[in-house]
Amino acid sequence: MPDHPRDNNKALFMDLSQSEGDDRGEVNGGNEDLHRVPSFLYVLPSKDKVFVEETCLISKVQVPFDELKRRLYQRLEQRLNITVKPEDIIEEEASWIPLGGPLPKVPQPVLGFGAAAGLVHPASGYSIVNSLSKAGPVADAIVEGLQSGDQEHRADNAWGVLWSAEQRRKMAFYQFGAEMISKMPLPLLQDFMRTFYELPAPLWKGFLSHKLSSPMMVPFALAMFVQGSKDLRHALISELASKEGVRMLEAALAPVFADEDQRQDSNDGGGGGGGGGGGKKGRAVLQQNESTREPLKGLFRRGQLATDSIPSGYIEQPTAK
């Protein structure tokens, strides 16, 4: 696209503003229980070329690609003064990334890595840097496991690197955030993002990069609560009382439960078992024997897209009174 109006030295990251008509609720016919699934824009310009992408952050309803394309073209024309002509298009891409899902049940003899090991950030979809940062330690753990000669437990050390108690605490926090974001209508999500990026850089960068330690999640959550609006505070409190909030708290306390169970086993003369140790409650959280989220097929309600009652790109969610 020669002479495109974007500055080649300035990328646009997560533009959650909406094009005319889409932000006035005209499509929902006045039904306050129908919320438009939010989407945002990426723009990465270069000389005579510009990469643009319309995407959803996270949603339990799969927004059709045609709907995202409609939003993108309308947004480009109305807000960025860019008119896309067929001859200007170099390449088109459409994809979706499954977010969240249950953590691997460990220990087990088959070792996964990357997305296969659940390393995708459930609130952002980022995974490559996180996976690469673990490659060296996991490789060392694999070598140790192979040299141990224990065929049944040779993958245990590597799984321990990937999903230690600390990593599970962090993932529970990220899943809590993802679940809350997926329920937010557009105005509240915009408020959330403004508050999020107004936090000290180490906090929001740590959250997005998987590097925020579990002790730092406390000041992160408190800062979001203090700096957020009344509606955002209400959403935080409501989600804390949800199933995802309970799971997050259980994951935070799991090492305590495990230690108590191990002491009890020792006092009772119990032993053996291996593979994570601890009693039932500690193992249930640390090994994730139960799915932390619904199966993938339940996250995308494709049947909704074929109904006449719900417009494409909207989700039915009763408004809190």
Disulfide bonds with the S-S distance in Angstrom:
none
